[in-house]
Amino acid sequence: MKRLILPALAALSLAACETPQPTLYQPAGGPHGVGFSELRIEPGRYRVTFHAGAGAPPIQAQDYALRRAADLAVAEGYDWFRVYGRDMGFTGGNGPTIGLGVGGASFGRHSAVGGSVGTGFNLGGGPAPVATLEVVMGKGPRPPGPDVYDARGVQQSIARPA
């Protein structure tokens, strides 16, 4: 029984060291990786998504999605963009878990049986916010409206973190 306690304590100690995934303004490393991604729907129209790290504030995901839309607009020669659709969601964040394992082995005239019970908690900092925007870009003077943004102004207001 003592042989089971030490490995169980070691595993629990390692699990307690898990830290939330930091939220960086970067391309996402996969479908659910932290960072931005975009889908070009047609020229001047994009769906921009930003997956933040676990436990990040939702406003950070929204700001970084706006920043990505601004970067795309400027890179393609546009002056402004209009947000036609916004969606805010969360991934991950499952609650406590419990597991049970039993095993046995035989070594010639010796045999062994072992068992364990484990519990786990989401130590990653909670659910991860995901912000999605559908944007249409334009050139020239910015039209009026609360969902129309000056692309260079957004780049200056929502600076890239170092």
N, C-alpha and C positions, 0 to 999 in steps of 0.2 A: 504494500500500500504506500510505503514511503517513496518508492520509486515512481509512483504516479503523481505524487504531490509536487515534487520539484519541477518536472516538466510543465505541469499545469500552471504553477506560479510563474515560471519563466514566460510562458505564452501570454499570460495575463499582463505581465509587466511590459512586454513588447507591444501589446495592444493598447496599453495606456499611453504609450509614447506617440501614438499616431496624432498628427496635427492636421488642421484643416488645410486644404489645397489653396495656395495663395491665388488671388485674382490678379492676373497680369493682362495688359492690353497687348495681345499677341494673336496670331492665327491659332485656331483650335487645332489640337493635335489629333483629332478624331471626331466622330459624331457627337460625343458627349464630353470632349476635352474642354478644359478652361480656355476661353478665348473667343474670337469672332469667326464667323463664316458668313458667306453671302451667296445668294443665287440670283443671277442676272435673268430677269423675267423677259425683258426686251430692252432695246437701247434706252438708257435713261431711267429704267425702272428696276429696282432691286428688292429682294427680301433679305434683310440683314438680321443676323442672330448673334447674341452674345451670351455665352454660358459662363457665369461667374463661379467662383470656388464655393465649396460648402461653407455655409455660415456668413457669406458676404451679404451686405445690405442690398435689397432689390434695386435701390436707386443707382447703385454702382453699375449693375448690369444695364440699366436703362441709359445711363450716361455714356457708357462705352459703346452701346449700340448706336447712339446718336453720333458719337465720335467716328465710328467706322463709316457711317453714312456720309459724314462730312468729308472724310478722307477719300472715299470713292468718288464723290462729286468733284472735288478739286482735281483728282488724278485724271478724270475724264473731261476736264475743261468746263465743268458746270459751275455756276455761281451760287445756286441755292437748291434746296430740296424741300419737298412737302411730304409729311408723314400721313399716309392714307390709312394705315392700319397699325395698331399696337396690340401686342399680346404679352402678358406676363405670366410665367409659370414657374414651377419648381421641379427639380429632379432629385432623387435620392431622399435622404432623411428618414429612412425606415427606423422604427423604434427598436426596443430591446429584442434580443433574440436568445434562444436557448437551444442547446444541442446535447445529444446523448450519443456516446459511442461505446461499443463493446467489441472486444476482440480476444482471440485465443491463438495459441501456438503450441506445437509439440516438437520436442527436440529429443528423439530417441526415447529414453526412459523418463525424461522430464517434460512436464507440460506447464503451461501458464495461461491464466485467464486474466484479463484486465478490463477495466471499464472507466469511463469518465463522464462527468457532467460539466458542461460549460455554459456560461452566460456571456452575452456580449451586448454592448451598447454602442450606439453611433457616436463615436468620439471625434468624428470628422467635422464637427461644428454645426450640424443641422443640414437642412435641405439647401440645395444650390439653386439660386435664382437664374432664370433664363428669360431674356428680353428679346422679342422679335418685332421688327418694324418693316412695314412695306413702304418704300419711298419712291417718289418720282422726282427727277432732277430737271432743273431748267437753267437757262442762260438769261442774262440781262438783269433788269431791275427786279428785285424780289417782290412778288405779289403780296397783298395784305392777307393776314390770317394768322391765327395762333399756332397752327401746325406747319408754318413755313419758316425755314431756318436758313440763315446766311451761312454757307459752308465754311468760309474762312473764320467767321466769328465763332462758330462752334469749335473749330480747331484751336482757337486761342483760349476759349473759355474752359474747355474740357481737355486739359493738357495731358499728354502721354505721361504716365508715371515712369520714373527712372528705373 
